[in-house]
Amino acid sequence: MERSNELLAKQVGESVAQIKRYVRLTNLIPKILDMVDDGKIAFTIAVELSYLKEEEQYELHAVMELEQCVPNISQANRLKRMSQQKCLDMDMIYEILEEIKPNQREQIKIPL
């Protein structure tokens, strides 16, 4: 597998690490992979989400649909860590995705 990744990397002008990240996306459920293809979820975020168990991905997708939001990279990292610690459930997914992201905060600018 490693050798084929090296050959593929040379053929397409990508690093072996990048090829591994592309392969990692095959662990995503189809609905989330479609969101990546449609540009709704960034590649780096998708790689993190690919570490979630299949059931967790279906729950995450349901929350994203209901709340009309997607995780940022920080949230995706936390979802991955919680999954690895076996403490990720629907409530935690809601809690993480409901956080206000820095680019969603209202900013008041006072002219000088």
N, C-alpha and C positions, 0 to 999 in steps of 0.2 A: 504493500500500500504506500509506504514511504517513497519508494522508488518511482511509482506511478505519479505521485504528487509532484516529485521533482521534475519529471519529464513534462507533465502538464504545465507546471509553473513556467518552465523555459519556453514552451510552445506559445503560451498566451501572454508572456511578459509580466507575470505576477510573481510574488514571493510565495514560498511554500506555506508560510503562515497564513497568507491571504487565501490560498487554495483550501487550506484546512477550514477556514471560516466559512467559505462557500459551501463546503461539504457539510459543515455543522448545520446549515439551514435545512438540510433534509430531515432534521429531527423536529421541524415545526409542523403543527397541524395545518392542513390545507387552508383553512380560513385565515390564519395568521400569515402564512406564506403569501396568500393573495394580497394582504395588506402591504406586505413588503414590496411585492411586484407593482402595486398601484402607487407606491411612494408615500403611503400613509404611516409606515413605520420605517425608521432609518435602519440601514444595514447593521451598524454596530449594536443597536438596541435589539434587533432581531437575533443576533448571535447570542446575546445574553439570555433572551427568552427561550432559545432553543434548548437550554439546560433544564427547563421546567418539565415535570412529568406531563404526559399527554393529558391526563385529567385536569391538572392545574392549568394547562394551556386553554382547554375548553372553558374553564371557569373564568380565566383572564379574558378570553374573547367575549364572553357573555357580559362581563363588567364593562369592557371597553365599548361594547354596543349600547348598553343601557346608559352609560354616563357620557357617551360621545367623546371619549378621550383616549389617548395612548400614553404609555409610560415614557418618561424621559430616561436618559442613560442611568442616572442615579437611582431612579425607581426600579428600573430593570435589574440593576445590580442587587438591590435589596430583595427583590422577588426571587432572584437566583439563589442568594445566600439563604433566605428563609426556606426555600425548597430543599436545598442541600441539608439544612438542619431539621428537615421534616416538620416544620411548624407553619407551613403556608396553607391557608384555607381561604375560603371565599371572603370571610370577614376581613382578613389581613389584606387581601387583594383590594377590597373596597377602601380600606383605611389608607393604603399606600397611594392608590390612584386619586383619591379625593383631596390629597394635599395640594395646596396652591403652589404652582410652579413659579419660579422667579419671573418668567416672562408673562405671567397672568396677573401679577399684582398691579393694582392701579398706581400710576406714578403721577405725582403732582409736581409740575415744574413752575417755579416762581421766577418770573422774569427779573433780571437784575437792573 
